[in-house]
Amino acid sequence: MIAAGQEIGRQARRTPVVEVFEKTREAVVNIAATQIVERKAQYNWFDELFGWPGQRKIQRYKRTSLGSGFVIHPEGYVVTNAHVISYARTQKVIFVDKTEYEAERVAVDEKHDLAVLKIKDRRTFPAIKLGTSSDLMIGETVIAIGNPLGYHHTVTTGIISATDRTL
């Protein structure tokens, strides 16, 4: 239980970063992308001696990569980085409450490292409203919320150091 004095202290510490995090936290997701990797098994003299000489077996295994994303539309459209899903056979979107949904690719832009996924479910999802970058100011605070290495809701801040640059 929080005492009245403690609550007043918490309100005084409430920053724009805290408010943005609280408004967006439900729409920030983890992306688990699974690919099937195939490779020839390494040479094994035992198999060569007792198996089929000169033929190596194909090994198949699953590899999962993790990345961040966020829901941009209540129908389940999610933005993530293209490199997170580039070689994946399947993608799952995982919310902070650990609910998981299969997702399909809608669009991938390798040049800008962006991808859009669509969650394969008909429910309504919490979404982040996209803003515009046309009025950014140098020195303005920016906030990044993500899930690096599967750690939910990592928050960091920075500042706009330049605008109108082509990289």
C-alpha positions in Angstrom: 0.0 0.0 0.0 1.3 3.4 -0.9 0.9 6.2 1.7 -0.5 9.6 0.6 2.9 11.3 0.9 4.6 8.6 -1.2 2.0 9.0 -3.9 2.6 12.8 -4.1 6.3 12.1 -4.4 5.6 9.6 -7.3 3.5 12.2 -9.1 6.3 14.8 -8.7 8.7 12.3 -10.4 6.3 11.6 -13.3 8.2 12.6 -16.4 7.1 12.6 -20.1 9.2 9.5 -20.5 7.1 7.7 -17.8 3.9 8.9 -19.4 4.9 7.8 -22.9 6.0 4.4 -21.6 2.7 3.9 -19.8 0.6 4.9 -22.9 2.5 2.6 -25.3 3.7 -0.4 -23.2 0.8 -2.7 -24.3 1.6 -2.2 -28.0 5.3 -2.9 -27.8 6.0 -6.6 -28.7 8.6 -9.2 -29.0 9.1 -10.8 -32.4 10.3 -14.5 -32.4 11.3 -15.5 -35.9 12.1 -19.1 -36.6 14.0 -20.5 -39.5 14.8 -24.0 -40.6 18.6 -24.3 -41.2 19.9 -27.2 -43.4 23.5 -28.3 -43.6 25.5 -31.3 -44.4 26.6 -33.2 -41.4 30.3 -32.9 -40.6 32.5 -35.8 -41.7 32.3 -38.7 -39.3 34.7 -41.5 -39.9 32.4 -43.9 -38.0 29.5 -43.3 -40.5 32.0 -43.6 -43.4 33.2 -46.9 -42.1 29.7 -48.4 -41.3 27.4 -46.2 -43.4 27.3 -45.1 -47.0 30.8 -44.0 -48.1 31.0 -40.5 -49.5 27.5 -39.5 -48.6 26.9 -37.1 -45.7 23.5 -36.7 -44.1 21.6 -33.4 -44.2 21.0 -32.0 -40.7 18.0 -29.8 -40.1 17.4 -27.7 -37.1 15.3 -24.7 -36.0 16.9 -21.4 -35.1 14.9 -18.6 -33.5 16.0 -14.9 -33.5 14.4 -12.3 -31.3 13.6 -8.7 -32.1 11.3 -5.8 -31.1 8.2 -4.4 -32.8 5.1 -2.5 -32.1 1.5 -2.7 -33.1 0.5 0.2 -35.4 -3.1 -0.7 -36.1 -5.8 -2.4 -33.9 -6.3 -5.1 -36.5 -2.9 -6.5 -35.6 -0.4 -4.8 -38.0 3.0 -4.8 -36.5 6.2 -2.9 -37.5 9.6 -4.5 -37.0 13.0 -4.6 -38.6 13.5 -6.5 -41.8 16.6 -8.2 -40.5 14.6 -9.7 -37.7 12.5 -11.8 -40.1 14.6 -11.9 -43.2 15.3 -15.6 -43.2 12.4 -16.7 -41.1 9.9 -19.4 -42.1 7.5 -18.4 -39.3 7.0 -15.3 -37.1 5.4 -15.0 -33.7 4.3 -11.8 -32.0 4.6 -12.0 -28.2 2.9 -9.4 -25.9 4.1 -8.4 -22.5 1.4 -10.7 -20.9 3.2 -13.6 -22.7 0.3 -14.2 -25.2 1.7 -15.3 -28.5 0.2 -15.0 -32.0 1.4 -16.3 -35.4 2.0 -13.5 -37.9 2.4 -13.3 -41.7 4.5 -10.9 -43.7 2.7 -8.1 -45.3 5.6 -6.0 -46.6 9.4 -6.0 -46.3 11.8 -3.1 -47.2 15.3 -4.4 -47.0 16.8 -1.1 -48.0 15.3 0.7 -45.0 15.3 -2.3 -42.8 11.6 -2.3 -42.1 8.9 -4.9 -42.2 5.2 -5.1 -41.5 3.5 -8.2 -40.1 -0.1 -9.1 -39.7 -1.2 -11.0 -36.6 -3.3 -14.1 -37.6 -6.1 -13.3 -35.2 -9.3 -11.3 -35.4 -9.3 -9.6 -32.0 -8.5 -6.0 -31.4 -4.9 -5.1 -30.3 -3.5 -2.1 -28.5 -1.8 0.1 -31.0 0.6 3.0 -31.1 -0.5 6.1 -33.1 2.3 7.1 -35.5 3.4 10.7 -35.5 5.2 12.7 -38.1 8.9 13.5 -38.4 8.3 16.7 -40.4 8.4 18.9 -37.4 11.3 17.4 -35.3 13.5 19.8 -33.6 17.3 19.4 -32.9 17.7 18.9 -29.2 14.2 17.3 -28.8 14.0 14.3 -26.6 13.2 10.9 -28.2 12.3 7.7 -26.5 13.0 4.1 -27.6 11.0 1.2 -26.1 11.9 -2.3 -27.2 12.7 -5.9 -26.3 16.4 -6.5 -27.0 17.3 -10.2 -26.5 13.8 -10.8 -25.3 13.9 -8.5 -22.3 10.5 -6.9 -22.3 10.1 -3.2 -22.1 13.6 -1.8 -22.1 13.4 2.0 -22.3 16.1 4.5 -23.2 16.1 8.2 -24.3 18.2 10.3 -26.6 18.1 13.6 -28.4 17.6 14.6 -32.0 21.1 15.6 -33.1 20.3 16.5 -36.7 17.5 16.5 -39.3 17.4 16.4 -43.1 20.4 14.1 -43.4 20.6 11.2 -45.9 22.6 8.2 -44.7 
